Amino acid sequence: MEQFSVIRRRSALADLRDAGWLRHIDWQPEVDSTNNLAKQWYLANPSEVPALFVADQQTAGRGRSGNQWWSPSGCLMMSLVIPLTELPTELSIHPQLSLVSGVAVARAVDTLLGVENASHSEFYSQLKWPNDVYVGGKKVAGILIEAVQSRSQATGFAIGIGINAQINWPDAPVQLLEKATCLSSMAGRPIYCEEVLLEVVENLQAQLADWRADADCWMNEWRECCLLTDRVVHVRSAESGEVIGLCQGIDSQGRLRLRTESHTFSLNACEIVSWS
């Protein structure tokens, strides 16, 4: 690791420790999956959370539906493992953690791109249900939420996040070049993983606190930046099979709403096959 990278990392880790929220921080050169590491830590150290795990490389990174997550150098790969006490007391809304986390990451992305101080509306991030973050029509971040199970009950959650900070695109798989972007490409300047990490953790902590105080605090913001609203989407789900309909955003429970020629309905879980 070159000298300036070492300095950036040490400074970021010191800032995170000084903030006082995290009970444990671990940054590894290589792991199979930061979510795996986070869940193992929680089960062995249930009183030492929230805990943060970061890796320079993942050998078995994954996204939703078992999809593999490309994890090159310059991609921030992190997992935050939290106990149930960091969530609202109402258990029935815990599945909304996926969308709540998406709002926090989208806020961090906009801050890093200087949206709050600029007039470049194309920089505003958008959320593809349930929690992929897009900028300029291309994916910049993905989130994977996994429950930590103890005696068949969820005792906490691992929030796995991958954010393209500064990618060497000639090394990227060809199929990603038209679908993905990175923060540095959009900003026209280097944006390092360390500054992304600080911004994301700060926004996650704040968003979780707001959610505990007000269960609906995130909903309007999510709807405003929904990528799929008023688009024709093709979805695949265990509930309804293959469906093509007009997306009407999300309902009050965070489910995806679709309108077809015959009816309007909401989906708890589905794969977004395509949209136009």
DOPA-764389 format. One record per residue (C-alpha): x, y, z; residue in three letters; residue number from 0. Coordinates in steps of 0.05 Angstrom, whole numbers, plus 5000, padded with zeros to 4 digits. Layout:
residues N
{px: X | py: Y | pz: Z | residu: ALA | num: NUM}
...
end
This chain:
residues 276
{px: 5000 | py: 5000 | pz: 5000 | residu: MET | num: 0}
{px: 5029 | py: 5068 | pz: 4981 | residu: GLU | num: 1}
{px: 5044 | py: 5120 | pz: 5034 | residu: GLN | num: 2}
{px: 4985 | py: 5166 | pz: 5023 | residu: PHE | num: 3}
{px: 4937 | py: 5107 | pz: 5025 | residu: SER | num: 4}
{px: 4965 | py: 5087 | pz: 5093 | residu: VAL | num: 5}
{px: 4955 | py: 5158 | pz: 5119 | residu: ILE | num: 6}
{px: 4884 | py: 5163 | pz: 5092 | residu: ARG | num: 7}
{px: 4866 | py: 5096 | pz: 5123 | residu: ARG | num: 8}
{px: 4896 | py: 5112 | pz: 5191 | residu: ARG | num: 9}
{px: 4860 | py: 5179 | pz: 5192 | residu: SER | num: 10}
{px: 4793 | py: 5149 | pz: 5173 | residu: ALA | num: 11}
{px: 4798 | py: 5094 | pz: 5226 | residu: LEU | num: 12}
{px: 4817 | py: 5145 | pz: 5279 | residu: ALA | num: 13}
{px: 4757 | py: 5188 | pz: 5261 | residu: ASP | num: 14}
{px: 4710 | py: 5128 | pz: 5265 | residu: LEU | num: 15}
{px: 4737 | py: 5108 | pz: 5333 | residu: ARG | num: 16}
{px: 4732 | py: 5179 | pz: 5359 | residu: ASP | num: 17}
{px: 4659 | py: 5184 | pz: 5337 | residu: ALA | num: 18}
{px: 4645 | py: 5131 | pz: 5391 | residu: GLY | num: 19}
{px: 4587 | py: 5094 | pz: 5358 | residu: TRP | num: 20}
{px: 4624 | py: 5032 | pz: 5333 | residu: LEU | num: 21}
{px: 4647 | py: 4981 | pz: 5385 | residu: ARG | num: 22}
{px: 4694 | py: 4944 | pz: 5337 | residu: HIS | num: 23}
{px: 4728 | py: 4961 | pz: 5270 | residu: ILE | num: 24}
{px: 4766 | py: 4913 | pz: 5226 | residu: ASP | num: 25}
{px: 4797 | py: 4928 | pz: 5158 | residu: TRP | num: 26}
{px: 4826 | py: 4866 | pz: 5124 | residu: GLN | num: 27}
{px: 4867 | py: 4860 | pz: 5060 | residu: PRO | num: 28}
{px: 4823 | py: 4802 | pz: 5035 | residu: GLU | num: 29}
{px: 4762 | py: 4763 | pz: 5059 | residu: VAL | num: 30}
{px: 4712 | py: 4717 | pz: 5027 | residu: ASP | num: 31}
{px: 4655 | py: 4764 | pz: 5045 | residu: SER | num: 32}
{px: 4650 | py: 4822 | pz: 5094 | residu: THR | num: 33}
{px: 4579 | py: 4800 | pz: 5111 | residu: ASN | num: 34}
{px: 4604 | py: 4731 | pz: 5130 | residu: ASN | num: 35}
{px: 4658 | py: 4762 | pz: 5174 | residu: LEU | num: 36}
{px: 4607 | py: 4810 | pz: 5206 | residu: ALA | num: 37}
{px: 4557 | py: 4755 | pz: 5223 | residu: LYS | num: 38}
{px: 4611 | py: 4710 | pz: 5252 | residu: GLN | num: 39}
{px: 4636 | py: 4767 | pz: 5296 | residu: TRP | num: 40}
{px: 4566 | py: 4783 | pz: 5321 | residu: TYR | num: 41}
{px: 4552 | py: 4711 | pz: 5343 | residu: LEU | num: 42}
{px: 4618 | py: 4707 | pz: 5379 | residu: ALA | num: 43}
{px: 4617 | py: 4778 | pz: 5408 | residu: ASN | num: 44}
{px: 4544 | py: 4798 | pz: 5417 | residu: PRO | num: 45}
{px: 4560 | py: 4856 | pz: 5463 | residu: SER | num: 46}
{px: 4613 | py: 4886 | pz: 5416 | residu: GLU | num: 47}
{px: 4566 | py: 4916 | pz: 5365 | residu: VAL | num: 48}
{px: 4554 | py: 4958 | pz: 5324 | residu: PRO | num: 49}
{px: 4616 | py: 4932 | pz: 5288 | residu: ALA | num: 50}
{px: 4646 | py: 4951 | pz: 5221 | residu: LEU | num: 51}
{px: 4684 | py: 4905 | pz: 5173 | residu: PHE | num: 52}
{px: 4719 | py: 4930 | pz: 5111 | residu: VAL | num: 53}
{px: 4761 | py: 4893 | pz: 5060 | residu: ALA | num: 54}
{px: 4807 | py: 4912 | pz: 5002 | residu: ASP | num: 55}
{px: 4787 | py: 4849 | pz: 4965 | residu: GLN | num: 56}
{px: 4729 | py: 4799 | pz: 4969 | residu: GLN | num: 57}
{px: 4736 | py: 4730 | pz: 4940 | residu: THR | num: 58}
{px: 4663 | py: 4712 | pz: 4946 | residu: ALA | num: 59}
{px: 4625 | py: 4778 | pz: 4948 | residu: GLY | num: 60}
{px: 4552 | py: 4772 | pz: 4931 | residu: ARG | num: 61}
{px: 4491 | py: 4814 | pz: 4918 | residu: GLY | num: 62}
{px: 4416 | py: 4801 | pz: 4922 | residu: ARG | num: 63}
{px: 4388 | py: 4735 | pz: 4894 | residu: SER | num: 64}
{px: 4457 | py: 4703 | pz: 4900 | residu: GLY | num: 65}
{px: 4488 | py: 4747 | pz: 4846 | residu: ASN | num: 66}
{px: 4563 | py: 4755 | pz: 4848 | residu: GLN | num: 67}
{px: 4589 | py: 4824 | pz: 4865 | residu: TRP | num: 68}
{px: 4650 | py: 4847 | pz: 4826 | residu: TRP | num: 69}
{px: 4699 | py: 4872 | pz: 4878 | residu: SER | num: 70}
{px: 4759 | py: 4907 | pz: 4846 | residu: PRO | num: 71}
{px: 4809 | py: 4954 | pz: 4878 | residu: SER | num: 72}
{px: 4775 | py: 5021 | pz: 4887 | residu: GLY | num: 73}
{px: 4709 | py: 4991 | pz: 4907 | residu: CYS | num: 74}
{px: 4691 | py: 5002 | pz: 4980 | residu: LEU | num: 75}
{px: 4669 | py: 4935 | pz: 5009 | residu: MET | num: 76}
{px: 4640 | py: 4941 | pz: 5078 | residu: MET | num: 77}
{px: 4591 | py: 4909 | pz: 5126 | residu: SER | num: 78}
{px: 4560 | py: 4941 | pz: 5187 | residu: LEU | num: 79}
{px: 4531 | py: 4891 | pz: 5237 | residu: VAL | num: 80}
{px: 4479 | py: 4920 | pz: 5285 | residu: ILE | num: 81}
{px: 4437 | py: 4892 | pz: 5342 | residu: PRO | num: 82}
{px: 4362 | py: 4897 | pz: 5343 | residu: LEU | num: 83}
{px: 4368 | py: 4955 | pz: 5392 | residu: THR | num: 84}
{px: 4391 | py: 4999 | pz: 5333 | residu: GLU | num: 85}
{px: 4325 | py: 4987 | pz: 5299 | residu: LEU | num: 86}
{px: 4253 | py: 5009 | pz: 5315 | residu: PRO | num: 87}
{px: 4219 | py: 4967 | pz: 5368 | residu: THR | num: 88}
{px: 4164 | py: 4946 | pz: 5320 | residu: GLU | num: 89}
{px: 4190 | py: 4880 | pz: 5291 | residu: LEU | num: 90}
{px: 4142 | py: 4880 | pz: 5232 | residu: SER | num: 91}
{px: 4178 | py: 4939 | pz: 5199 | residu: ILE | num: 92}
{px: 4248 | py: 4910 | pz: 5205 | residu: HIS | num: 93}
{px: 4246 | py: 4886 | pz: 5132 | residu: PRO | num: 94}
{px: 4246 | py: 4959 | pz: 5113 | residu: GLN | num: 95}
{px: 4319 | py: 4963 | pz: 5136 | residu: LEU | num: 96}
{px: 4338 | py: 4949 | pz: 5063 | residu: SER | num: 97}
{px: 4303 | py: 5012 | pz: 5039 | residu: LEU | num: 98}
{px: 4325 | py: 5054 | pz: 5098 | residu: VAL | num: 99}
{px: 4397 | py: 5035 | pz: 5085 | residu: SER | num: 100}
{px: 4388 | py: 5054 | pz: 5012 | residu: GLY | num: 101}
{px: 4367 | py: 5124 | pz: 5032 | residu: VAL | num: 102}
{px: 4428 | py: 5132 | pz: 5076 | residu: ALA | num: 103}
{px: 4476 | py: 5109 | pz: 5021 | residu: VAL | num: 104}
{px: 4442 | py: 5154 | pz: 4970 | residu: ALA | num: 105}
{px: 4450 | py: 5214 | pz: 5016 | residu: ARG | num: 106}
{px: 4524 | py: 5197 | pz: 5025 | residu: ALA | num: 107}
{px: 4533 | py: 5192 | pz: 4950 | residu: VAL | num: 108}
{px: 4501 | py: 5259 | pz: 4937 | residu: ASP | num: 109}
{px: 4545 | py: 5292 | pz: 4991 | residu: THR | num: 110}
{px: 4608 | py: 5262 | pz: 4961 | residu: LEU | num: 111}
{px: 4588 | py: 5288 | pz: 4892 | residu: LEU | num: 112}
{px: 4574 | py: 5357 | pz: 4920 | residu: GLY | num: 113}
{px: 4501 | py: 5356 | pz: 4901 | residu: VAL | num: 114}
{px: 4480 | py: 5400 | pz: 4959 | residu: GLU | num: 115}
{px: 4526 | py: 5456 | pz: 4934 | residu: ASN | num: 116}
{px: 4518 | py: 5446 | pz: 4859 | residu: ALA | num: 117}
{px: 4466 | py: 5455 | pz: 4805 | residu: SER | num: 118}
{px: 4484 | py: 5391 | pz: 4768 | residu: HIS | num: 119}
{px: 4418 | py: 5354 | pz: 4774 | residu: SER | num: 120}
{px: 4446 | py: 5294 | pz: 4736 | residu: GLU | num: 121}
{px: 4487 | py: 5278 | pz: 4799 | residu: PHE | num: 122}
{px: 4426 | py: 5265 | pz: 4841 | residu: TYR | num: 123}
{px: 4426 | py: 5192 | pz: 4861 | residu: SER | num: 124}
{px: 4366 | py: 5147 | pz: 4849 | residu: GLN | num: 125}
{px: 4344 | py: 5083 | pz: 4883 | residu: LEU | num: 126}
{px: 4325 | py: 5021 | pz: 4845 | residu: LYS | num: 127}
{px: 4280 | py: 4980 | pz: 4889 | residu: TRP | num: 128}
{px: 4297 | py: 4957 | pz: 4939 | residu: PRO | num: 129}
{px: 4365 | py: 4989 | pz: 4949 | residu: ASN | num: 130}
{px: 4412 | py: 4994 | pz: 4889 | residu: ASP | num: 131}
{px: 4439 | py: 5065 | pz: 4881 | residu: VAL | num: 132}
{px: 4444 | py: 5095 | pz: 4812 | residu: TYR | num: 133}
{px: 4476 | py: 5160 | pz: 4787 | residu: VAL | num: 134}
{px: 4467 | py: 5184 | pz: 4716 | residu: GLY | num: 135}
{px: 4429 | py: 5121 | pz: 4699 | residu: GLY | num: 136}
{px: 4485 | py: 5075 | pz: 4720 | residu: LYS | num: 137}
{px: 4494 | py: 5033 | pz: 4783 | residu: LYS | num: 138}
{px: 4544 | py: 5060 | pz: 4833 | residu: VAL | num: 139}
{px: 4526 | py: 5020 | pz: 4896 | residu: ALA | num: 140}
{px: 4491 | py: 4957 | pz: 4920 | residu: GLY | num: 141}
{px: 4467 | py: 4934 | pz: 4988 | residu: ILE | num: 142}
{px: 4455 | py: 4865 | pz: 5016 | residu: LEU | num: 143}
{px: 4418 | py: 4857 | pz: 5083 | residu: ILE | num: 144}
{px: 4426 | py: 4791 | pz: 5120 | residu: GLU | num: 145}
{px: 4397 | py: 4771 | pz: 5187 | residu: ALA | num: 146}
{px: 4442 | py: 4745 | pz: 5241 | residu: VAL | num: 147}
{px: 4407 | py: 4683 | pz: 5268 | residu: GLN | num: 148}
{px: 4415 | py: 4655 | pz: 5338 | residu: SER | num: 149}
{px: 4371 | py: 4596 | pz: 5358 | residu: ARG | num: 150}
{px: 4329 | py: 4607 | pz: 5295 | residu: SER | num: 151}
{px: 4314 | py: 4679 | pz: 5314 | residu: GLN | num: 152}
{px: 4342 | py: 4743 | pz: 5284 | residu: ALA | num: 153}
{px: 4384 | py: 4779 | pz: 5337 | residu: THR | num: 154}
{px: 4415 | py: 4830 | pz: 5290 | residu: GLY | num: 155}
{px: 4429 | py: 4847 | pz: 5218 | residu: PHE | num: 156}
{px: 4490 | py: 4854 | pz: 5173 | residu: ALA | num: 157}
{px: 4486 | py: 4911 | pz: 5124 | residu: ILE | num: 158}
{px: 4533 | py: 4895 | pz: 5067 | residu: GLY | num: 159}
{px: 4550 | py: 4953 | pz: 5021 | residu: ILE | num: 160}
{px: 4592 | py: 4956 | pz: 4958 | residu: GLY | num: 161}
{px: 4605 | py: 5026 | pz: 4929 | residu: ILE | num: 162}
{px: 4647 | py: 5040 | pz: 4867 | residu: ASN | num: 163}
{px: 4692 | py: 5096 | pz: 4890 | residu: ALA | num: 164}
{px: 4750 | py: 5097 | pz: 4841 | residu: GLN | num: 165}
{px: 4750 | py: 5042 | pz: 4789 | residu: ILE | num: 166}
{px: 4800 | py: 5026 | pz: 4734 | residu: ASN | num: 167}
{px: 4748 | py: 5013 | pz: 4680 | residu: TRP | num: 168}
{px: 4794 | py: 4979 | pz: 4630 | residu: PRO | num: 169}
{px: 4797 | py: 4922 | pz: 4680 | residu: ASP | num: 170}
{px: 4721 | py: 4916 | pz: 4686 | residu: ALA | num: 171}
{px: 4680 | py: 4860 | pz: 4656 | residu: PRO | num: 172}
{px: 4653 | py: 4883 | pz: 4588 | residu: VAL | num: 173}
{px: 4581 | py: 4873 | pz: 4609 | residu: GLN | num: 174}
{px: 4589 | py: 4924 | pz: 4665 | residu: LEU | num: 175}
{px: 4615 | py: 4981 | pz: 4624 | residu: LEU | num: 176}
{px: 4546 | py: 5005 | pz: 4602 | residu: GLU | num: 177}
{px: 4513 | py: 4990 | pz: 4668 | residu: LYS | num: 178}
{px: 4559 | py: 5015 | pz: 4723 | residu: ALA | num: 179}
{px: 4597 | py: 5078 | pz: 4742 | residu: THR | num: 180}
{px: 4639 | py: 5102 | pz: 4800 | residu: CYS | num: 181}
{px: 4640 | py: 5165 | pz: 4843 | residu: LEU | num: 182}
{px: 4707 | py: 5189 | pz: 4815 | residu: SER | num: 183}
{px: 4682 | py: 5184 | pz: 4743 | residu: SER | num: 184}
{px: 4619 | py: 5224 | pz: 4760 | residu: MET | num: 185}
{px: 4656 | py: 5276 | pz: 4801 | residu: ALA | num: 186}
{px: 4715 | py: 5285 | pz: 4754 | residu: GLY | num: 187}
{px: 4763 | py: 5279 | pz: 4813 | residu: ARG | num: 188}
{px: 4791 | py: 5223 | pz: 4857 | residu: PRO | num: 189}
{px: 4743 | py: 5200 | pz: 4911 | residu: ILE | num: 190}
{px: 4777 | py: 5151 | pz: 4957 | residu: TYR | num: 191}
{px: 4746 | py: 5092 | pz: 4994 | residu: CYS | num: 192}
{px: 4765 | py: 5123 | pz: 5061 | residu: GLU | num: 193}
{px: 4724 | py: 5186 | pz: 5050 | residu: GLU | num: 194}
{px: 4666 | py: 5144 | pz: 5024 | residu: VAL | num: 195}
{px: 4669 | py: 5100 | pz: 5086 | residu: LEU | num: 196}
{px: 4665 | py: 5159 | pz: 5133 | residu: LEU | num: 197}
{px: 4606 | py: 5190 | pz: 5097 | residu: GLU | num: 198}
{px: 4568 | py: 5125 | pz: 5092 | residu: VAL | num: 199}
{px: 4577 | py: 5106 | pz: 5166 | residu: VAL | num: 200}
{px: 4556 | py: 5176 | pz: 5188 | residu: GLU | num: 201}
{px: 4493 | py: 5174 | pz: 5145 | residu: ASN | num: 202}
{px: 4475 | py: 5103 | pz: 5167 | residu: LEU | num: 203}
{px: 4481 | py: 5121 | pz: 5240 | residu: GLN | num: 204}
{px: 4438 | py: 5183 | pz: 5231 | residu: ALA | num: 205}
{px: 4386 | py: 5148 | pz: 5188 | residu: GLN | num: 206}
{px: 4378 | py: 5091 | pz: 5238 | residu: LEU | num: 207}
{px: 4369 | py: 5140 | pz: 5295 | residu: ALA | num: 208}
{px: 4316 | py: 5178 | pz: 5255 | residu: ASP | num: 209}
{px: 4281 | py: 5113 | pz: 5238 | residu: TRP | num: 210}
{px: 4277 | py: 5093 | pz: 5311 | residu: ARG | num: 211}
{px: 4245 | py: 5160 | pz: 5326 | residu: ALA | num: 212}
{px: 4197 | py: 5160 | pz: 5267 | residu: ASP | num: 213}
{px: 4182 | py: 5096 | pz: 5229 | residu: ALA | num: 214}
{px: 4162 | py: 5134 | pz: 5166 | residu: ASP | num: 215}
{px: 4218 | py: 5185 | pz: 5164 | residu: CYS | num: 216}
{px: 4252 | py: 5155 | pz: 5103 | residu: TRP | num: 217}
{px: 4192 | py: 5143 | pz: 5059 | residu: MET | num: 218}
{px: 4182 | py: 5210 | pz: 5024 | residu: ASN | num: 219}
{px: 4256 | py: 5215 | pz: 5008 | residu: GLU | num: 220}
{px: 4257 | py: 5144 | pz: 4980 | residu: TRP | num: 221}
{px: 4196 | py: 5159 | pz: 4936 | residu: ARG | num: 222}
{px: 4227 | py: 5223 | pz: 4910 | residu: GLU | num: 223}
{px: 4289 | py: 5187 | pz: 4884 | residu: CYS | num: 224}
{px: 4255 | py: 5122 | pz: 4861 | residu: CYS | num: 225}
{px: 4287 | py: 5103 | pz: 4794 | residu: LEU | num: 226}
{px: 4229 | py: 5060 | pz: 4771 | residu: LEU | num: 227}
{px: 4168 | py: 5104 | pz: 4785 | residu: THR | num: 228}
{px: 4126 | py: 5113 | pz: 4721 | residu: ASP | num: 229}
{px: 4170 | py: 5064 | pz: 4683 | residu: ARG | num: 230}
{px: 4147 | py: 4999 | pz: 4652 | residu: VAL | num: 231}
{px: 4182 | py: 4943 | pz: 4691 | residu: VAL | num: 232}
{px: 4188 | py: 4869 | pz: 4681 | residu: HIS | num: 233}
{px: 4192 | py: 4831 | pz: 4747 | residu: VAL | num: 234}
{px: 4199 | py: 4759 | pz: 4768 | residu: ARG | num: 235}
{px: 4173 | py: 4736 | pz: 4835 | residu: SER | num: 236}
{px: 4152 | py: 4673 | pz: 4872 | residu: ALA | num: 237}
{px: 4086 | py: 4707 | pz: 4888 | residu: GLU | num: 238}
{px: 4064 | py: 4727 | pz: 4818 | residu: SER | num: 239}
{px: 4113 | py: 4696 | pz: 4769 | residu: GLY | num: 240}
{px: 4132 | py: 4739 | pz: 4709 | residu: GLU | num: 241}
{px: 4096 | py: 4806 | pz: 4708 | residu: VAL | num: 242}
{px: 4102 | py: 4868 | pz: 4666 | residu: ILE | num: 243}
{px: 4070 | py: 4931 | pz: 4692 | residu: GLY | num: 244}
{px: 4075 | py: 5005 | pz: 4706 | residu: LEU | num: 245}
{px: 4114 | py: 5019 | pz: 4770 | residu: CYS | num: 246}
{px: 4077 | py: 5064 | pz: 4819 | residu: GLN | num: 247}
{px: 4134 | py: 5070 | pz: 4869 | residu: GLY | num: 248}
{px: 4126 | py: 5038 | pz: 4937 | residu: ILE | num: 249}
{px: 4068 | py: 5029 | pz: 4985 | residu: ASP | num: 250}
{px: 4065 | py: 5047 | pz: 5058 | residu: SER | num: 251}
{px: 4101 | py: 4983 | pz: 5077 | residu: GLN | num: 252}
{px: 4158 | py: 4993 | pz: 5027 | residu: GLY | num: 253}
{px: 4132 | py: 4941 | pz: 4978 | residu: ARG | num: 254}
{px: 4139 | py: 4953 | pz: 4903 | residu: LEU | num: 255}
{px: 4073 | py: 4974 | pz: 4871 | residu: ARG | num: 256}
{px: 4056 | py: 4953 | pz: 4800 | residu: LEU | num: 257}
{px: 3996 | py: 4969 | pz: 4757 | residu: ARG | num: 258}
{px: 3976 | py: 4923 | pz: 4701 | residu: THR | num: 259}
{px: 3916 | py: 4926 | pz: 4654 | residu: GLU | num: 260}
{px: 3875 | py: 4885 | pz: 4703 | residu: SER | num: 261}
{px: 3896 | py: 4908 | pz: 4773 | residu: HIS | num: 262}
{px: 3946 | py: 4942 | pz: 4819 | residu: THR | num: 263}
{px: 3985 | py: 4902 | pz: 4870 | residu: PHE | num: 264}
{px: 4046 | py: 4904 | pz: 4915 | residu: SER | num: 265}
{px: 4105 | py: 4856 | pz: 4918 | residu: LEU | num: 266}
{px: 4146 | py: 4839 | pz: 4979 | residu: ASN | num: 267}
{px: 4203 | py: 4808 | pz: 4941 | residu: ALA | num: 268}
{px: 4219 | py: 4803 | pz: 4867 | residu: CYS | num: 269}
{px: 4275 | py: 4807 | pz: 4816 | residu: GLU | num: 270}
{px: 4274 | py: 4868 | pz: 4771 | residu: ILE | num: 271}
{px: 4288 | py: 4836 | pz: 4703 | residu: VAL | num: 272}
{px: 4286 | py: 4900 | pz: 4662 | residu: SER | num: 273}
{px: 4254 | py: 4969 | pz: 4657 | residu: TRP | num: 274}
{px: 4242 | py: 5022 | pz: 4605 | residu: SER | num: 275}
end
